[in-house]
Amino acid sequence: MNQLFKLLSLVVLVLPACLYANVTQPLSYRANTTGDAGEAAKATDKVVKGESCNHMILGLVAFGDGGYDAAVKDALKSAPGAKSLYDVKTDDSFLNAVLGIYIERCTLVEGRVLQ
């Protein structure tokens, strides 16, 4: 019984998210620059922020959409009628709570709205 417990403990430590994983990670995102936006770009264009996150619980279950596309869509929600963003800046945040019991990784975007 003791050996079985050790084996199961090793499997849980070695294979994070081994029970369920449905996550999206950012790979790349090409955003328009001020030059790409051309004459439509104005210094007074609204700046919006968006966020998308992945979550992992106990290293066994992982879920969420932490990709750039989801973060941009979240940012565009605060600008009804907007076509896209330009001059986009991105960042990541990472939260690891109590020895990996809960982990959250988020993609943050900030950009100007192109109407």
The first five atom37 places (N, CA, C, CB, O) and aatype in JSON, in Angstrom:
{
  "aatype": [12, 2, 5, 10, 13, 11, 10, 10, 15, 10, 19, 19, 10, 19, 10, 14, 0, 4, 10, 18, 0, 2, 19, 16, 5, 14, 10, 15, 18, 1, 0, 2, 16, 16, 7, 3, 0, 7, 6, 0, 0, 11, 0, 16, 3, 11, 19, 19, 11, 7, 6, 15, 4, 2, 8, 12, 9, 10, 7, 10, 19, 0, 13, 7, 3, 7, 7, 18, 3, 0, 0, 19, 11, 3, 0, 10, 11, 15, 0, 14, 7, 0, 11, 15, 10, 18, 3, 19, 11, 16, 3, 3, 15, 13, 10, 2, 0, 19, 10, 7, 9, 18, 9, 6, 1, 4, 16, 10, 19, 6, 7, 1, 19, 10, 5],
  "atom_mask": [
    [1, 1, 1, 1, 1],
    [1, 1, 1, 1, 1],
    [1, 1, 1, 1, 1],
    [1, 1, 1, 1, 1],
    [1, 1, 1, 1, 1],
    [1, 1, 1, 1, 1],
    [1, 1, 1, 1, 1],
    [1, 1, 1, 1, 1],
    [1, 1, 1, 1, 1],
    [1, 1, 1, 1, 1],
    [1, 1, 1, 1, 1],
    [1, 1, 1, 1, 1],
    [1, 1, 1, 1, 1],
    [1, 1, 1, 1, 1],
    [1, 1, 1, 1, 1],
    [1, 1, 1, 1, 1],
    [1, 1, 1, 1, 1],
    [1, 1, 1, 1, 1],
    [1, 1, 1, 1, 1],
    [1, 1, 1, 1, 1],
    [1, 1, 1, 1, 1],
    [1, 1, 1, 1, 1],
    [1, 1, 1, 1, 1],
    [1, 1, 1, 1, 1],
    [1, 1, 1, 1, 1],
    [1, 1, 1, 1, 1],
    [1, 1, 1, 1, 1],
    [1, 1, 1, 1, 1],
    [1, 1, 1, 1, 1],
    [1, 1, 1, 1, 1],
    [1, 1, 1, 1, 1],
    [1, 1, 1, 1, 1],
    [1, 1, 1, 1, 1],
    [1, 1, 1, 1, 1],
    [1, 1, 1, 0, 1],
    [1, 1, 1, 1, 1],
    [1, 1, 1, 1, 1],
    [1, 1, 1, 0, 1],
    [1, 1, 1, 1, 1],
    [1, 1, 1, 1, 1],
    [1, 1, 1, 1, 1],
    [1, 1, 1, 1, 1],
    [1, 1, 1, 1, 1],
    [1, 1, 1, 1, 1],
    [1, 1, 1, 1, 1],
    [1, 1, 1, 1, 1],
    [1, 1, 1, 1, 1],
    [1, 1, 1, 1, 1],
    [1, 1, 1, 1, 1],
    [1, 1, 1, 0, 1],
    [1, 1, 1, 1, 1],
    [1, 1, 1, 1, 1],
    [1, 1, 1, 1, 1],
    [1, 1, 1, 1, 1],
    [1, 1, 1, 1, 1],
    [1, 1, 1, 1, 1],
    [1, 1, 1, 1, 1],
    [1, 1, 1, 1, 1],
    [1, 1, 1, 0, 1],
    [1, 1, 1, 1, 1],
    [1, 1, 1, 1, 1],
    [1, 1, 1, 1, 1],
    [1, 1, 1, 1, 1],
    [1, 1, 1, 0, 1],
    [1, 1, 1, 1, 1],
    [1, 1, 1, 0, 1],
    [1, 1, 1, 0, 1],
    [1, 1, 1, 1, 1],
    [1, 1, 1, 1, 1],
    [1, 1, 1, 1, 1],
    [1, 1, 1, 1, 1],
    [1, 1, 1, 1, 1],
    [1, 1, 1, 1, 1],
    [1, 1, 1, 1, 1],
    [1, 1, 1, 1, 1],
    [1, 1, 1, 1, 1],
    [1, 1, 1, 1, 1],
    [1, 1, 1, 1, 1],
    [1, 1, 1, 1, 1],
    [1, 1, 1, 1, 1],
    [1, 1, 1, 0, 1],
    [1, 1, 1, 1, 1],
    [1, 1, 1, 1, 1],
    [1, 1, 1, 1, 1],
    [1, 1, 1, 1, 1],
    [1, 1, 1, 1, 1],
    [1, 1, 1, 1, 1],
    [1, 1, 1, 1, 1],
    [1, 1, 1, 1, 1],
    [1, 1, 1, 1, 1],
    [1, 1, 1, 1, 1],
    [1, 1, 1, 1, 1],
    [1, 1, 1, 1, 1],
    [1, 1, 1, 1, 1],
    [1, 1, 1, 1, 1],
    [1, 1, 1, 1, 1],
    [1, 1, 1, 1, 1],
    [1, 1, 1, 1, 1],
    [1, 1, 1, 1, 1],
    [1, 1, 1, 0, 1],
    [1, 1, 1, 1, 1],
    [1, 1, 1, 1, 1],
    [1, 1, 1, 1, 1],
    [1, 1, 1, 1, 1],
    [1, 1, 1, 1, 1],
    [1, 1, 1, 1, 1],
    [1, 1, 1, 1, 1],
    [1, 1, 1, 1, 1],
    [1, 1, 1, 1, 1],
    [1, 1, 1, 1, 1],
    [1, 1, 1, 0, 1],
    [1, 1, 1, 1, 1],
    [1, 1, 1, 1, 1],
    [1, 1, 1, 1, 1],
    [1, 1, 1, 1, 1]
  ],
  "atom_positions": [
    [[0.82, -1.19, 0.0], [0.0, 0.0, 0.0], [0.87, 1.26, 0.0], [-0.93, 0.0, 1.2], [0.55, 2.23, -0.69]],
    [[1.95, 1.25, 0.76], [2.85, 2.38, 0.84], [3.51, 2.66, -0.51], [3.91, 2.14, 1.92], [3.68, 3.81, -0.9]],
    [[3.89, 1.59, -1.22], [4.52, 1.76, -2.53], [3.52, 2.32, -3.55], [5.09, 0.42, -3.04], [3.89, 3.13, -4.4]],
    [[2.29, 1.89, -3.46], [1.26, 2.4, -4.36], [1.04, 3.9, -4.14], [-0.07, 1.63, -4.16], [0.9, 4.65, -5.1]],
    [[1.03, 4.33, -2.89], [0.88, 5.74, -2.58], [2.06, 6.55, -3.13], [0.77, 5.94, -1.07], [1.86, 7.63, -3.69]],
    [[3.25, 6.03, -2.98], [4.44, 6.71, -3.51], [4.37, 6.82, -5.03], [5.71, 5.97, -3.09], [4.71, 7.86, -5.6]],
    [[3.94, 5.76, -5.69], [3.84, 5.76, -7.14], [2.8, 6.77, -7.61], [3.49, 4.35, -7.66], [3.05, 7.53, -8.55]],
    [[1.64, 6.79, -6.97], [0.61, 7.75, -7.34], [1.06, 9.18, -7.07], [-0.67, 7.45, -6.58], [0.76, 10.08, -7.87]],
    [[1.76, 9.42, -5.99], [2.29, 10.75, -5.7], [3.27, 11.19, -6.76], [2.96, 10.77, -4.33], [3.25, 12.35, -7.18]],
    [[4.12, 10.29, -7.2], [5.09, 10.61, -8.25], [4.39, 10.95, -9.56], [6.04, 9.43, -8.46], [4.78, 11.89, -10.24]],
    [[3.36, 10.19, -9.92], [2.62, 10.44, -11.16], [1.97, 11.82, -11.11], [1.55, 9.33, -11.39], [2.0, 12.55, -12.09]],
    [[1.37, 12.18, -9.98], [0.7, 13.47, -9.84], [1.72, 14.61, -9.95], [-0.06, 13.55, -8.5], [1.41, 15.65, -10.53]],
    [[2.9, 14.44, -9.4], [3.92, 15.49, -9.47], [4.55, 15.61, -10.85], [5.0, 15.22, -8.45], [4.9, 16.72, -11.27]],
    [[4.69, 14.51, -11.55], [5.38, 14.5, -12.84], [4.45, 14.9, -13.98], [5.97, 13.14, -13.11], [4.92, 15.47, -14.97]],
    [[3.19, 14.62, -13.88], [2.25, 14.88, -14.98], [1.21, 15.92, -14.61], [1.56, 13.59, -15.39], [0.05, 15.57, -14.36]],
    [[1.59, 17.21, -14.55], [0.59, 18.25, -14.25], [-0.52, 18.25, -15.3], [1.25, 19.64, -14.17], [-0.27, 18.01, -16.48]],
    [[-1.71, 18.53, -14.86], [-2.9, 18.57, -15.71], [-3.12, 17.24, -16.42], [-2.79, 19.7, -16.75], [-3.55, 17.21, -17.57]],
    [[-2.82, 16.15, -15.73], [-2.96, 14.85, -16.37], [-4.41, 14.37, -16.42], [-2.11, 13.82, -15.63], [-4.71, 13.47, -17.2]],
    [[-5.29, 14.95, -15.64], [-6.69, 14.52, -15.69], [-7.48, 15.27, -16.74], [-7.33, 14.69, -14.34], [-8.29, 14.68, -17.46]],
    [[-7.26, 16.58, -16.84], [-8.02, 17.38, -17.79], [-7.24, 18.65, -18.11], [-9.43, 17.72, -17.24], [-6.8, 19.36, -17.2]],
    [[-7.06, 18.94, -19.37], [-6.4, 20.18, -19.8], [-7.08, 20.71, -21.05], [-4.88, 19.94, -20.06], [-7.12, 20.04, -22.08]],
    [[-7.61, 21.9, -20.94], [-8.23, 22.58, -22.08], [-7.86, 24.05, -21.98], [-9.8, 22.38, -22.11], [-8.64, 24.86, -21.49]],
    [[-6.65, 24.39, -22.45], [-6.14, 25.74, -22.33], [-5.65, 26.25, -23.68], [-5.01, 25.8, -21.3], [-5.32, 25.47, -24.58]],
    [[-5.62, 27.56, -23.81], [-5.05, 28.21, -24.98], [-3.95, 29.14, -24.51], [-6.14, 28.98, -25.78], [-4.19, 29.99, -23.65]],
    [[-2.77, 28.99, -25.05], [-1.62, 29.81, -24.7], [-1.34, 30.78, -25.84], [-0.38, 28.95, -24.41], [-1.61, 30.47, -27.0]],
    [[-0.82, 31.95, -25.53], [-0.46, 32.88, -26.6], [0.79, 32.39, -27.33], [-0.24, 34.29, -26.03], [1.78, 32.02, -26.7]],
    [[0.74, 32.39, -28.64], [1.91, 32.05, -29.44], [2.45, 33.3, -30.11], [1.56, 30.97, -30.5], [3.6, 33.68, -29.89]],
    [[1.64, 33.93, -30.9], [2.04, 35.19, -31.51], [0.79, 35.97, -31.89], [2.96, 34.96, -32.75], [-0.28, 35.41, -32.08]],
    [[0.97, 37.26, -32.0], [-0.15, 38.11, -32.37], [0.44, 39.3, -33.1], [-0.99, 38.55, -31.13], [1.32, 39.99, -32.57]],
    [[-0.04, 39.55, -34.3], [0.44, 40.7, -35.05], [-0.6, 41.8, -34.94], [0.71, 40.34, -36.54], [-1.74, 41.63, -35.36]],
    [[-0.19, 42.92, -34.37], [-1.09, 44.05, -34.21], [-0.66, 45.17, -35.15], [-1.1, 44.54, -32.74], [0.51, 45.32, -35.48]],
    [[-1.63, 45.95, -35.56], [-1.33, 47.11, -36.39], [-0.53, 48.13, -35.6], [-2.63, 47.74, -36.92], [-0.74, 48.33, -34.41]],
    [[0.39, 48.79, -36.29], [1.12, 49.9, -35.69], [0.39, 51.19, -36.04], [2.61, 49.94, -36.19], [-0.58, 51.18, -36.79]],
    [[0.86, 52.28, -35.49], [0.27, 53.58, -35.83], [0.39, 53.84, -37.32], [0.94, 54.71, -35.02], [-0.52, 54.4, -37.93]],
    [[1.51, 53.44, -37.91], [1.7, 53.6, -39.35], [0.73, 52.77, -40.17], [0.0, 0.0, 0.0], [0.24, 53.22, -41.2]],
    [[0.44, 51.55, -39.71], [-0.53, 50.69, -40.4], [-1.93, 51.28, -40.36], [-0.54, 49.28, -39.78], [-2.69, 51.16, -41.32]],
    [[-2.26, 51.93, -39.25], [-3.59, 52.52, -39.11], [-3.76, 53.73, -40.02], [-3.84, 52.93, -37.65], [-4.88, 54.09, -40.37]],
    [[-2.65, 54.35, -40.42], [-2.68, 55.46, -41.37], [-3.41, 56.68, -40.84], [0.0, 0.0, 0.0], [-3.28, 57.04, -39.67]],
    [[-4.18, 57.3, -41.73], [-4.87, 58.54, -41.37], [-6.01, 58.3, -40.38], [-5.42, 59.2, -42.61], [-6.48, 59.24, -39.74]],
    [[-6.44, 57.06, -40.24], [-7.51, 56.75, -39.29], [-7.04, 56.88, -37.85], [-8.06, 55.35, -39.54], [-7.86, 57.05, -36.95]],
    [[-5.72, 56.8, -37.62], [-5.17, 56.89, -36.27], [-5.16, 58.34, -35.8], [-3.75, 56.3, -36.22], [-4.73, 59.24, -36.53]],
    [[-5.63, 58.54, -34.58], [-5.65, 59.88, -34.0], [-5.05, 59.8, -32.6], [-7.11, 60.46, -33.95], [-5.15, 58.77, -31.93]],
    [[-4.43, 60.87, -32.18], [-3.83, 60.92, -30.84], [-4.9, 60.82, -29.76], [-3.02, 62.21, -30.66], [-4.6, 60.47, -28.62]],
    [[-6.15, 61.12, -30.12], [-7.23, 61.1, -29.13], [-7.97, 59.76, -29.09], [-8.21, 62.22, -29.42], [-8.96, 59.63, -28.37]],
    [[-7.5, 58.76, -29.86], [-8.17, 57.46, -29.86], [-8.18, 56.86, -28.45], [-7.48, 56.49, -30.84], [-7.21, 56.96, -27.71]],
    [[-9.29, 56.25, -28.12], [-9.48, 55.66, -26.79], [-8.5, 54.49, -26.58], [-10.94, 55.17, -26.62], [-8.29, 53.69, -27.49]],
    [[-7.92, 54.4, -25.39], [-7.05, 53.29, -25.0], [-7.88, 52.32, -24.17], [-5.79, 53.79, -24.2], [-8.53, 52.71, -23.2]],
    [[-7.85, 51.04, -24.56], [-8.62, 50.02, -23.85], [-7.69, 48.91, -23.37], [-9.74, 49.44, -24.76], [-6.59, 48.74, -23.91]],
    [[-8.13, 48.18, -22.37], [-7.36, 47.08, -21.81], [-8.21, 45.82, -21.79], [-6.85, 47.42, -20.39], [-9.42, 45.88, -21.59]],
    [[-7.56, 44.68, -21.99], [-8.25, 43.4, -21.93], [-7.38, 42.34, -21.27], [0.0, 0.0, 0.0], [-6.17, 42.51, -21.14]],
    [[-8.03, 41.26, -20.85], [-7.32, 40.21, -20.13], [-7.95, 38.86, -20.47], [-7.35, 40.47, -18.6], [-9.16, 38.75, -20.65]],
    [[-7.12, 37.84, -20.55], [-7.6, 36.46, -20.7], [-6.69, 35.57, -19.86], [-7.61, 36.0, -22.21], [-5.49, 35.82, -19.76]],
    [[-7.26, 34.53, -19.25], [-6.5, 33.75, -18.28], [-6.67, 32.24, -18.45], [-6.92, 34.14, -16.89], [-7.7, 31.76, -18.93]],
    [[-5.63, 31.52, -18.04], [-5.65, 30.07, -17.87], [-5.58, 29.78, -16.38], [-4.47, 29.37, -18.64], [-4.97, 30.55, -15.63]],
    [[-6.2, 28.69, -15.95], [-6.22, 28.32, -14.53], [-5.84, 26.85, -14.4], [-7.61, 28.58, -13.9], [-6.15, 26.03, -15.27]],
    [[-5.16, 26.51, -13.31], [-4.84, 25.11, -13.02], [-5.08, 24.86, -11.53], [-3.35, 24.77, -13.41], [-4.68, 25.66, -10.68]],
    [[-5.74, 23.75, -11.23], [-6.07, 23.41, -9.85], [-5.41, 22.08, -9.5], [-7.61, 23.34, -9.63], [-5.63, 21.07, -10.18]],
    [[-4.61, 22.09, -8.46], [-3.92, 20.91, -7.94], [-3.02, 20.22, -8.97], [-4.94, 19.92, -7.43], [-2.63, 19.07, -8.78]],
    [[-2.7, 20.9, -10.04], [-1.88, 20.29, -11.08], [-2.6, 19.18, -11.83], [0.0, 0.0, 0.0], [-1.97, 18.43, -12.58]],
    [[-3.91, 19.07, -11.63], [-4.67, 17.99, -12.24], [-5.66, 18.48, -13.29], [-5.41, 17.23, -11.18], [-5.9, 17.8, -14.28]],
    [[-6.22, 19.65, -13.08], [-7.24, 20.17, -13.98], [-6.8, 21.56, -14.45], [-8.65, 20.23, -13.28], [-6.53, 22.44, -13.63]],
    [[-6.74, 21.73, -15.76], [-6.35, 23.03, -16.33], [-7.42, 23.46, -17.33], [-4.95, 22.95, -17.01], [-7.91, 22.65, -18.12]],
    [[-7.77, 24.73, -17.3], [-8.8, 25.24, -18.2], [-8.6, 26.73, -18.42], [-10.22, 24.96, -17.64], [-7.93, 27.39, -17.64]],
    [[-9.18, 27.25, -19.49], [-9.17, 28.68, -19.77], [-8.62, 29.0, -21.13], [0.0, 0.0, 0.0], [-8.0, 28.16, -21.79]],
    [[-8.84, 30.23, -21.56], [-8.32, 30.73, -22.82], [-7.44, 31.93, -22.5], [-9.47, 31.12, -23.81], [-7.94, 33.04, -22.33]],
    [[-6.16, 31.7, -22.4], [-5.22, 32.76, -22.06], [-4.52, 33.33, -23.28], [0.0, 0.0, 0.0], [-3.42, 33.86, -23.16]],
    [[-5.13, 33.22, -24.44], [-4.5, 33.66, -25.68], [-4.69, 35.15, -25.96], [0.0, 0.0, 0.0], [-5.51, 35.81, -25.34]],
    [[-3.9, 35.64, -26.91], [-3.98, 37.05, -27.31], [-5.35, 37.38, -27.88], [-2.89, 37.37, -28.33], [-5.91, 38.44, -27.59]],
    [[-5.89, 36.49, -28.7], [-7.16, 36.76, -29.35], [-8.26, 37.01, -28.31], [-7.55, 35.59, -30.27], [-9.05, 37.94, -28.46]],
    [[-8.32, 36.19, -27.29], [-9.33, 36.36, -26.24], [-9.12, 37.66, -25.48], [-9.31, 35.17, -25.27], [-10.09, 38.33, -25.11]],
    [[-7.86, 38.03, -25.23], [-7.57, 39.29, -24.52], [-7.97, 40.5, -25.37], [-6.08, 39.37, -24.15], [-8.5, 41.47, -24.84]],
    [[-7.71, 40.44, -26.68], [-8.1, 41.54, -27.57], [-9.62, 41.65, -27.64], [-7.51, 41.32, -28.99], [-10.16, 42.76, -27.59]],
    [[-10.32, 40.52, -27.75], [-11.78, 40.56, -27.76], [-12.33, 41.16, -26.46], [-12.35, 39.14, -27.95], [-13.31, 41.91, -26.49]],
    [[-11.69, 40.84, -25.33], [-12.11, 41.4, -24.05], [-11.9, 42.92, -24.05], [-11.33, 40.75, -22.9], [-12.75, 43.65, -23.55]],
    [[-10.8, 43.38, -24.6], [-10.53, 44.82, -24.67], [-11.55, 45.52, -25.57], [-9.1, 45.08, -25.2], [-12.01, 46.62, -25.24]],
    [[-11.9, 44.91, -26.69], [-12.83, 45.52, -27.63], [-14.26, 45.61, -27.09], [-12.83, 44.75, -28.93], [-15.07, 46.39, -27.6]],
    [[-14.58, 44.81, -26.05], [-15.91, 44.88, -25.45], [-16.2, 46.27, -24.88], [-16.05, 43.83, -24.33], [-17.35, 46.71, -24.85]],
    [[-15.15, 46.97, -24.44], [-15.35, 48.29, -23.85], [-15.37, 49.4, -24.91], [-14.27, 48.58, -22.83], [-15.43, 50.58, -24.57]],
    [[-15.31, 49.02, -26.19], [-15.34, 50.0, -27.27], [-16.31, 49.53, -28.35], [-13.92, 50.22, -27.87], [-15.88, 49.03, -29.39]],
    [[-17.62, 49.68, -28.13], [-18.61, 49.22, -29.11], [-18.39, 49.88, -30.48], [-20.02, 49.51, -28.61], [-18.14, 51.08, -30.57]],
    [[-18.48, 49.09, -31.53], [-18.3, 49.6, -32.88], [-16.87, 49.65, -33.36], [0.0, 0.0, 0.0], [-16.6, 50.04, -34.49]],
    [[-15.94, 49.28, -32.51], [-14.52, 49.32, -32.89], [-14.2, 48.2, -33.87], [-13.61, 49.22, -31.65], [-14.71, 47.09, -33.75]],
    [[-13.35, 48.5, -34.85], [-12.93, 47.5, -35.83], [-11.8, 46.64, -35.29], [-12.5, 48.17, -37.14], [-11.83, 45.41, -35.4]],
    [[-10.82, 47.28, -34.7], [-9.65, 46.55, -34.2], [-8.85, 47.47, -33.29], [-8.77, 46.03, -35.37], [-9.24, 48.6, -33.0]],
    [[-7.72, 46.95, -32.84], [-6.79, 47.72, -32.01], [-5.52, 47.98, -32.81], [-6.48, 46.98, -30.69], [-5.16, 47.22, -33.7]],
    [[-4.84, 49.06, -32.47], [-3.5, 49.29, -33.01], [-2.62, 49.77, -31.87], [-3.52, 50.32, -34.18], [-3.11, 50.14, -30.8]],
    [[-1.34, 49.77, -32.1], [-0.36, 50.16, -31.07], [-0.58, 49.34, -29.79], [-0.47, 51.67, -30.75], [-0.67, 49.88, -28.69]],
    [[-0.65, 48.01, -29.97], [-0.97, 47.1, -28.87], [0.29, 46.75, -28.07], [-1.64, 45.81, -29.4], [1.34, 46.47, -28.64]],
    [[0.15, 46.78, -26.76], [1.21, 46.36, -25.85], [0.69, 45.16, -25.07], [1.67, 47.53, -24.89], [-0.48, 45.14, -24.68]],
    [[1.54, 44.18, -24.83], [1.1, 42.99, -24.1], [1.98, 42.75, -22.88], [1.1, 41.76, -25.02], [3.13, 43.2, -22.82]],
    [[1.42, 42.03, -21.93], [2.16, 41.63, -20.74], [1.54, 40.33, -20.23], [2.13, 42.74, -19.64], [0.43, 39.98, -20.62]],
    [[2.25, 39.64, -19.37], [1.76, 38.42, -18.74], [1.78, 38.6, -17.24], [2.6, 37.19, -19.16], [2.64, 39.29, -16.7]],
    [[0.83, 37.98, -16.57], [0.87, 37.93, -15.11], [0.76, 36.46, -14.7], [-0.28, 38.79, -14.46], [0.13, 35.66, -15.39]],
    [[1.37, 36.13, -13.58], [1.41, 34.75, -13.12], [1.15, 34.73, -11.63], [2.78, 34.08, -13.46], [1.79, 35.45, -10.86]],
    [[0.2, 33.87, -11.2], [-0.11, 33.71, -9.79], [0.03, 32.23, -9.43], [-1.55, 34.24, -9.46], [-0.61, 31.38, -10.05]],
    [[0.85, 31.94, -8.45], [1.02, 30.57, -7.97], [0.69, 30.6, -6.48], [2.49, 30.02, -8.24], [1.48, 31.09, -5.67]],
    [[-0.48, 30.08, -6.11], [-0.95, 30.16, -4.74], [-0.72, 28.86, -3.98], [-2.43, 30.52, -4.71], [-1.1, 27.78, -4.45]],
    [[-0.1, 28.96, -2.85], [0.1, 27.87, -1.89], [0.64, 26.6, -2.57], [-1.2, 27.55, -1.18], [-0.07, 25.61, -2.71]],
    [[1.88, 26.65, -2.96], [2.6, 25.49, -3.5], [1.92, 24.84, -4.71], [2.77, 24.45, -2.41], [1.93, 23.62, -4.86]],
    [[1.32, 25.65, -5.55], [0.74, 25.12, -6.77], [-0.66, 24.55, -6.64], [0.0, 0.0, 0.0], [-1.15, 23.9, -7.56]],
    [[-1.32, 24.79, -5.52], [-2.7, 24.32, -5.38], [-3.57, 25.02, -6.43], [-3.26, 24.59, -3.94], [-4.44, 24.4, -7.04]],
    [[-3.31, 26.31, -6.64], [-4.02, 27.06, -7.67], [-3.0, 27.9, -8.44], [-5.15, 27.97, -7.06], [-2.2, 28.62, -7.84]],
    [[-3.04, 27.81, -9.76], [-2.13, 28.59, -10.61], [-2.97, 29.33, -11.65], [-1.06, 27.67, -11.3], [-3.88, 28.76, -12.25]],
    [[-2.65, 30.6, -11.86], [-3.34, 31.41, -12.86], [-2.29, 32.15, -13.69], [-4.33, 32.42, -12.19], [-1.4, 32.79, -13.14]],
    [[-2.41, 32.05, -15.02], [-1.52, 32.77, -15.93], [-2.4, 33.58, -16.88], [-0.57, 31.79, -16.72], [-3.25, 33.03, -17.58]],
    [[-2.18, 34.89, -16.9], [-3.04, 35.78, -17.7], [-2.23, 36.53, -18.74], [-3.76, 36.76, -16.78], [-1.07, 36.87, -18.53]],
    [[-2.87, 36.79, -19.87], [-2.33, 37.64, -20.92], [-3.08, 38.97, -20.85], [-2.46, 36.98, -22.33], [-4.31, 39.0, -20.89]],
    [[-2.33, 40.06, -20.74], [-2.91, 41.39, -20.63], [-2.56, 42.17, -21.9], [-2.39, 42.13, -19.36], [-1.42, 42.15, -22.34]],
    [[-3.53, 42.86, -22.48], [-3.27, 43.69, -23.66], [-3.79, 45.11, -23.4], [-3.93, 43.08, -24.93], [-4.75, 45.32, -22.65]],
    [[-3.15, 46.05, -24.03], [-3.57, 47.45, -23.99], [-3.31, 48.04, -25.37], [-2.83, 48.26, -22.87], [-2.21, 47.9, -25.9]],
    [[-4.3, 48.67, -25.93], [-4.11, 49.25, -27.26], [-5.09, 50.36, -27.54], [0.0, 0.0, 0.0], [-6.03, 50.6, -26.78]],
    [[-4.86, 51.05, -28.65], [-5.73, 52.13, -29.09], [-6.8, 51.57, -30.02], [-4.92, 53.24, -29.78], [-6.53, 50.68, -30.83]],
    [[-7.99, 52.11, -29.91], [-9.13, 51.63, -30.68], [-9.12, 52.27, -32.07], [-10.46, 51.94, -29.95], [-8.97, 53.48, -32.21]],
    [[-9.28, 51.43, -33.1], [-9.41, 51.9, -34.47], [-10.88, 51.83, -34.84], [-8.52, 51.05, -35.47], [-11.46, 50.74, -34.91]],
    [[-11.49, 52.99, -35.08], [-12.93, 53.05, -35.39], [-13.18, 52.83, -36.87], [-13.51, 54.39, -34.97], [-14.32, 52.85, -37.31]]
  ]
}
